[in-house]
Amino acid sequence: MCFGRCARCIGYKLLILALLSIVANILLYFPNGETRFASEHHLGKYVECLHGILGGGLLVLIPAAVFIGLHNDDCCGCFGHEDCGKSCAMLSSVLAAFVGILGSGYCVIISALGLSHGPYCFTHLERNWIYPFTESSGGYLFEYNKWSQCQEPQNIVQWNTTLFSILLVLGGIEFILCFIQIINGILGGLCGLCCSHEEV
């Protein structure tokens, strides 16, 4: 299999995942489609970390663009071959993959913390804006009867849980794809004979 073609395939997948991460993070800012909670600064601290926009989004778009930019014949060349510069392109894609790993890792960590910490909401018990589920360490996710503690924004537990879970999964897949590209880039750089050369 041509290493460059594999890298481009990974790049297109990362592009889609990064765009989905950005959309999911933007939705976190507008519970139930309402803008007033953002303008009144009634969003949780992990919502404002930009983990989907910056981490799983922009920092993953960088390697995605690099991988897509690799041409099908960029997987050629090895020590002493005339196409050795092309193998360097594959090795340089490893650096871009590390950027993607940092971004997706950040997205995964913040999403996990957001799920564990719970939403910031107005509760009927405290009559104030608090984090009612902080002490549960994520246990509230399985205690549906306690979700009604949050009065505003409406259905904020479901909203946050769904979107943080989506971001967690997207970040995890991005992390795996970038790790695969690290291996692919190293193999392509060190051993990089293209499929077309193999067929000859």
C-alpha positions as CSV (number, residue, x, y, z in Angstrom):
1,M,0.0,0.0,0.0
2,C,1.3,3.5,-0.9
3,F,2.2,5.4,2.2
4,G,1.3,8.7,0.7
5,R,-2.2,7.5,-0.3
6,C,-2.7,6.3,3.2
7,A,-1.7,9.7,4.6
8,R,-4.1,11.5,2.3
9,C,-6.9,9.2,3.4
10,I,-6.1,9.9,7.0
11,G,-6.0,13.6,6.2
12,Y,-9.5,13.7,4.7
13,K,-10.9,11.8,7.8
14,L,-9.2,14.3,10.1
15,L,-10.7,17.2,8.2
16,I,-14.2,15.9,8.7
17,L,-13.6,15.1,12.4
18,A,-12.1,18.5,13.0
19,L,-15.1,20.3,11.5
20,L,-17.4,18.2,13.5
21,S,-15.4,19.0,16.7
22,I,-15.7,22.8,16.0
23,V,-19.5,22.5,15.4
24,A,-20.0,20.5,18.6
25,N,-17.9,23.0,20.7
26,I,-19.9,25.9,19.3
27,L,-23.2,24.2,20.2
28,L,-21.9,23.9,23.8
29,Y,-21.9,27.7,24.0
30,F,-25.6,27.8,23.2
31,P,-27.6,25.4,25.4
32,N,-31.0,24.7,23.7
33,G,-30.0,27.2,21.0
34,E,-30.2,30.2,23.4
35,T,-27.5,32.8,23.4
36,R,-28.3,34.5,26.8
37,F,-26.4,32.1,28.9
38,A,-23.2,32.8,27.0
39,S,-23.8,36.6,27.2
40,E,-24.5,36.4,31.0
41,H,-21.4,34.2,31.6
42,H,-23.4,31.3,32.8
43,L,-21.4,28.6,31.1
44,G,-19.2,26.0,32.7
45,K,-15.5,26.5,32.9
46,Y,-14.8,23.5,30.7
47,V,-17.2,24.8,28.0
48,E,-15.0,27.9,27.7
49,C,-11.7,26.0,27.2
50,L,-12.1,25.9,23.4
51,H,-11.1,22.2,23.4
52,G,-13.3,21.4,20.3
53,I,-12.5,24.6,18.4
54,L,-8.8,24.9,19.2
55,G,-7.8,21.4,20.2
56,G,-9.9,19.0,18.2
57,G,-10.5,21.6,15.5
58,L,-7.7,24.0,14.4
59,L,-4.8,22.0,15.8
60,V,-6.1,18.9,13.9
61,L,-6.8,20.9,10.7
62,I,-3.0,21.5,10.5
63,P,-2.0,17.9,10.1
64,A,-5.1,17.2,8.0
65,A,-3.9,19.9,5.5
66,V,-0.4,18.5,5.5
67,F,-1.5,14.9,4.9
68,I,-3.9,15.9,2.2
69,G,-1.1,17.9,0.5
70,L,1.1,14.8,0.2
71,H,0.9,13.5,-3.4
72,N,0.5,9.9,-4.2
73,D,4.1,9.6,-5.2
74,D,5.4,11.3,-2.0
75,C,5.8,7.9,-0.4
76,C,8.8,7.1,-2.7
77,G,12.5,7.1,-2.0
78,C,14.9,5.6,0.4
79,F,18.5,5.9,1.3
80,G,20.5,6.7,-1.8
81,H,17.6,6.9,-4.2
82,E,16.9,9.9,-6.3
83,D,13.5,10.4,-4.7
84,C,14.9,10.7,-1.3
85,G,13.4,14.1,-0.8
86,K,10.0,12.6,-1.1
87,S,10.6,10.3,1.9
88,C,11.6,13.4,3.8
89,A,8.1,14.7,3.1
90,M,6.7,11.6,4.8
91,L,9.0,12.1,7.7
92,S,7.9,15.7,8.1
93,S,4.3,14.6,8.2
94,V,5.2,12.9,11.5
95,L,5.8,16.3,13.0
96,A,2.4,17.4,11.8
97,A,0.9,14.3,13.4
98,F,2.4,15.2,16.7
99,V,0.6,18.6,16.5
100,G,-2.6,16.6,15.9
101,I,-1.9,14.4,18.9
102,L,-1.5,17.4,21.1
103,G,-4.7,19.0,19.9
104,S,-6.8,15.8,20.0
105,G,-5.3,14.9,23.4
106,Y,-6.3,18.3,24.8
107,C,-9.9,17.7,23.4
108,V,-10.1,14.3,25.1
109,I,-8.8,15.5,28.5
110,I,-11.1,18.6,28.7
111,S,-14.1,16.6,27.5
112,A,-13.5,13.9,30.1
113,L,-13.1,16.7,32.8
114,G,-16.3,18.3,31.6
115,L,-18.2,15.1,31.9
116,S,-16.7,14.3,35.3
117,H,-17.3,17.8,36.7
118,G,-20.8,18.2,35.4
119,P,-22.7,21.3,34.2
120,Y,-22.9,24.8,35.7
121,C,-26.5,25.6,36.3
122,F,-29.1,27.3,38.4
123,T,-30.5,24.9,41.0
124,H,-33.7,25.0,43.0
125,L,-32.0,23.8,46.2
126,E,-29.3,26.5,46.4
127,R,-31.2,29.1,44.4
128,N,-27.9,30.0,42.8
129,W,-25.6,29.2,39.9
130,I,-23.3,26.3,41.0
131,Y,-21.7,23.0,39.9
132,P,-24.1,20.6,41.7
133,F,-22.4,17.4,40.6
134,T,-18.8,18.2,41.3
135,E,-18.5,15.8,44.2
136,S,-19.9,12.9,42.4
137,S,-16.8,12.5,40.1
138,G,-19.0,11.6,37.1
139,G,-21.4,9.4,39.1
140,Y,-24.2,11.8,38.3
141,L,-24.2,10.5,34.7
142,F,-26.0,7.4,35.9
143,E,-28.2,9.1,38.4
144,Y,-30.9,10.4,36.1
145,N,-33.2,11.4,38.9
146,K,-30.7,14.0,40.1
147,W,-30.6,15.8,36.7
148,S,-33.7,17.7,37.5
149,Q,-31.7,19.7,40.1
150,C,-30.6,21.9,37.3
151,Q,-33.4,24.3,36.4
152,E,-31.6,26.6,34.0
153,P,-30.6,26.1,31.3
154,Q,-33.3,23.6,30.7
155,N,-32.0,20.1,30.0
156,I,-28.4,21.3,30.5
157,V,-27.2,18.0,31.8
158,Q,-28.4,16.2,28.7
159,W,-27.0,18.9,26.5
160,N,-23.6,18.9,28.1
161,T,-23.4,15.2,28.4
162,T,-24.2,14.6,24.8
163,L,-21.8,17.2,23.4
164,F,-18.9,16.4,25.7
165,S,-19.3,12.7,24.9
166,I,-19.3,13.5,21.1
167,L,-16.2,15.6,21.6
168,L,-14.5,12.9,23.7
169,V,-15.2,10.3,20.9
170,L,-14.1,12.6,18.1
171,G,-10.9,13.6,19.9
172,G,-10.2,9.9,20.6
173,I,-10.6,9.0,16.9
174,E,-8.4,11.9,15.9
175,F,-5.7,10.8,18.4
176,I,-5.7,7.3,17.0
177,L,-5.6,8.5,13.4
178,C,-2.6,10.8,14.1
179,F,-0.8,8.0,15.9
180,I,-1.4,5.8,12.9
181,Q,0.1,8.5,10.7
182,I,3.2,8.7,12.9
183,I,3.8,5.0,12.2
184,N,2.8,5.4,8.5
185,G,5.1,8.5,8.1
186,I,8.1,6.8,9.7
187,L,7.6,3.6,7.5
188,G,7.0,5.8,4.4
189,G,10.1,7.9,5.1
190,L,12.5,5.0,5.9
191,C,11.3,2.3,3.5
192,G,9.3,4.5,1.0
193,L,8.9,2.6,-2.2
194,C,5.7,3.4,-3.9
195,C,3.1,0.8,-5.0
196,S,3.8,1.7,-8.6
197,H,7.5,0.8,-8.1
198,E,6.6,-2.4,-6.4
199,E,4.3,-3.4,-9.3
200,V,7.2,-2.8,-11.8
